[in-house]
Amino acid sequence: MDRWVKLFANKKTIAAVFLVIMMILGIVLWQLEKKVTSQTLERLSDQLSLALNNQLEKERSVALRYALILSQNTALSDALKNDDEDKGFKILSEGMESIKVNTDALIRSQIITSDYVIFARSWDNSYAGMPLDFNRPDLLYFQTHRNPRSAIEVGRKLGVKATVPIYDQDKINGFVEVVSFFESTQDYFDRLGINLYILMDSRFYDTAVFMQENPGIGKKYILANTKYTQSDLKLLGGIDFNVFKHNRVIFSGGRYLFYEPMKNGEGETIGAFVFSLSPKQIKTYTHSDEEDISFLIHLSRNELYDVMVKKSFDNTLFQSVYDKDLLYLKDTVAPEDRELFLQEAHDRLNAYSKEELIGIMLDYKVNKKIKGEIR
């Protein structure tokens, strides 16, 4: 007994025991903090993905709406049919300028001939007469499909492209196209103080001729951002993308990075979106209310519902992606476009059997029920 009393009376022994206890406590706390951080990053990754998909869907929808309207412009169709490039450019440029003046929206539109040659561009007509077949493999879609499409595609430049075929009777006369280069999506995240990097797979180097001067990110990607710093390039250059794609979230260069694959209209991965947040932003998010999904990304309940409805439509009985998009756009069509939209929907739905229409409507009613629960 006396021996134990003397042992614990030894200051060194007491210090050693205290140190061991503190080490054990530190390890336990570190493990708990690590677990919380992992959960936080996972929640944030999901939220960033939702916000990104919501913004991209807006770009696709806006582009498709304008392309559909332009495709019904008789004067534009006549100019294409008569090979009057000057008239086509005048109609496009004046129309897009009117939109910009009245809505402050920058819309780029172009007309492409049936043999894939630029007929007219609203923003620059110096490329009229230039062939596009090598640079636009996505246009081959219309050799077997009549439906418009709106998706991220690689052309001479990576961007969102909404393409609507123009028909003369049953013969395709050309295409009207509205393009955007992620400006509204980048502006959205810029306002939140979040860096968004848009990366195109480097295997499209020969196709995307207008991006050949853009910085390469290792041997895997080409940076599509028009504005960047040397710090941005250093940050992206230090990423092991094999690990990044697998983990989806990494800490590198003093920043938390989040990975989201970029897919084209065929569902093929053609690049990546990378988000960059500081530890301070992550810490702020960690101490937010976990039930508030809109704390960092100001995604409204309506917007969240729209994204989830859009994803749920993927499993319904649509004959094409265009038909699915057409139903999704039902609640977003402007009043002045309503008649055109209803006619297009009527023409498309006539191609479905009674059983297919019942299947679609049953699924749509389920989605409507979900709406009430989320709100």
Buried (B, 14 or more C-beta within 10 A) or exposed (E): EEEEEEEEEEEEEEEEEEEEEEEEEEEEEEEEEEEEBEEBBEBBBEBBBBBBBBBBBBBBBBBBBBBBBBBBBEEBBEBBEEEBBEBBBBBBBEBBEEBEEEEEEEBBBBBBBBEBBBBBBBBEBEEBEEEBEEBBBBBEBBEEEEBBBBBBBBBBBBBBBBBBBBEEEEEBBBBBBBBBBBEBBBEBBEEBEBBBBBBBBBEBBEBBEEBEEBBBBEEBBBBBBEEBEEEBBEBBEEBEBEEBBEEBBBEBBEBBBBBBEBEBBEEEEBBBBBBBBBEEBBEEBBEBEEEEBBBBBEBEEEBBBBBBBBEBBEEBBBEBBBBBBBBBBEEBBEEEBEEBBEEBBEEBBEEBEEEBEEBBEEBBEEBEEEBEEEE
